[in-house]
């Protein structure tokens, strides 16, 4: 019985450490541009463009008709949001790995009970 608990403890500790190390490697590869982050956002350039007549009301309307001015590049916004989501996901995995490893450590520690006479 005691050996089974020790095996389970080492298994949980190893799984937690593996999850933490794998998450750190994955986020390092993402931030060094070796691997692309999870693509959850894909905004178009027209999503962040304003009409020219709003920005330049002093110009005649025939000059600003159909003019779209992009305030922020959509590629920049997509990259920042995708990196943020990826970072939050990795933080969640690291948290889960620490909890799993903590359970393993608790199973490996000996339990001492001192009884009063």
C-alpha positions as CSV (number, residue, x, y, z in Angstrom):
1,X,0.0,0.0,0.0
2,X,2.8,2.4,0.9
3,X,4.7,1.7,-2.3
4,X,1.6,2.4,-4.4
5,X,1.2,5.8,-2.7
6,X,4.9,6.6,-3.3
7,X,4.6,5.6,-7.0
8,X,1.5,7.7,-7.4
9,X,3.3,10.6,-5.7
10,X,6.3,10.4,-8.0
11,X,4.0,10.0,-11.0
12,X,2.0,13.2,-10.1
13,X,5.2,15.1,-9.3
14,X,6.7,14.1,-12.6
15,X,3.5,14.9,-14.5
16,X,3.4,18.4,-12.9
17,X,7.0,19.1,-13.6
18,X,6.6,17.9,-17.2
19,X,3.6,20.2,-17.7
20,X,5.4,23.2,-16.3
21,X,8.6,22.6,-18.3
22,X,6.6,21.9,-21.5
23,X,4.7,25.1,-21.0
24,X,7.8,27.2,-20.5
25,X,9.4,25.7,-23.6
26,X,6.3,26.4,-25.6
27,X,6.0,30.0,-24.6
28,X,9.7,30.5,-25.2
29,X,9.4,29.2,-28.7
30,X,6.4,31.5,-29.3
31,X,8.1,34.6,-28.1
32,X,11.3,33.8,-30.1
33,X,9.1,33.5,-33.2
34,X,10.1,29.8,-33.8
35,X,6.5,28.7,-33.4
36,X,3.3,30.7,-34.2
37,X,1.0,31.4,-31.4
38,X,-2.6,30.1,-31.3
39,X,-4.5,32.1,-33.9
40,X,-7.8,33.0,-32.2
41,X,-8.1,36.6,-33.5
42,X,-8.0,37.5,-37.2
43,X,-9.3,41.1,-37.6
44,X,-9.3,42.7,-41.0
45,X,-7.8,46.1,-41.8
46,X,-11.2,47.5,-42.5
47,X,-12.3,46.7,-38.9
48,X,-10.0,49.4,-37.6
49,X,-10.4,52.0,-40.3
50,X,-12.2,55.3,-40.1
51,X,-13.9,57.1,-42.9
52,X,-12.0,60.0,-44.4
53,X,-14.9,62.5,-44.0
54,X,-14.8,61.9,-40.2
55,X,-11.1,62.6,-39.9
56,X,-10.9,65.5,-42.4
57,X,-14.2,67.4,-42.2
58,X,-12.6,70.5,-43.7
59,X,-12.0,68.8,-47.1
60,X,-14.7,68.6,-49.7
61,X,-16.7,65.4,-49.6
62,X,-15.7,64.4,-53.2
63,X,-12.0,64.1,-52.0
64,X,-12.7,62.0,-48.9
65,X,-15.4,59.7,-50.5
66,X,-14.2,56.1,-50.2
67,X,-11.1,57.1,-48.2
68,X,-10.4,54.7,-45.3
69,X,-7.7,55.6,-42.8
70,X,-6.4,52.8,-40.7
71,X,-5.7,54.0,-37.1
72,X,-3.9,50.8,-35.9
73,X,-2.7,48.1,-38.1
74,X,-4.9,45.0,-37.9
75,X,-1.8,42.7,-38.0
76,X,-0.4,44.4,-34.9
77,X,-3.7,44.0,-33.0
78,X,-4.0,40.4,-34.0
79,X,-0.5,39.6,-32.9
80,X,-0.8,41.3,-29.5
81,X,-4.2,39.6,-28.8
82,X,-3.0,36.2,-29.9
83,X,0.2,36.5,-27.8
84,X,-1.9,37.5,-24.8
85,X,-4.3,34.6,-25.2
86,X,-1.4,32.2,-25.6
87,X,0.3,33.6,-22.5
88,X,-2.9,33.2,-20.5
89,X,-3.3,29.6,-21.7
90,X,0.4,28.8,-20.7
91,X,-0.1,30.5,-17.3
92,X,-3.2,28.2,-16.8
93,X,-1.1,25.2,-17.7
94,X,1.7,26.2,-15.3
95,X,-0.8,26.7,-12.5
96,X,-2.3,23.3,-13.2
97,X,1.2,21.7,-13.3
98,X,2.0,23.3,-9.9
99,X,-1.1,21.9,-8.3
100,X,-0.5,18.4,-9.7
101,X,3.1,18.5,-8.5
102,X,2.0,19.8,-5.1
103,X,-0.3,16.7,-4.8
104,X,2.6,14.5,-5.7
105,X,4.8,16.1,-3.0
106,X,2.1,15.7,-0.4
107,X,1.8,12.0,-1.2
108,X,5.6,11.6,-0.9
109,X,6.0,13.3,2.5
110,X,5.9,11.1,5.5
111,X,3.1,11.7,7.9
112,X,4.2,11.8,11.6
113,X,1.5,11.6,14.2
114,X,2.4,12.4,17.8
115,X,-0.1,11.2,20.4
116,X,-0.2,12.6,23.9
117,X,0.1,10.1,26.7
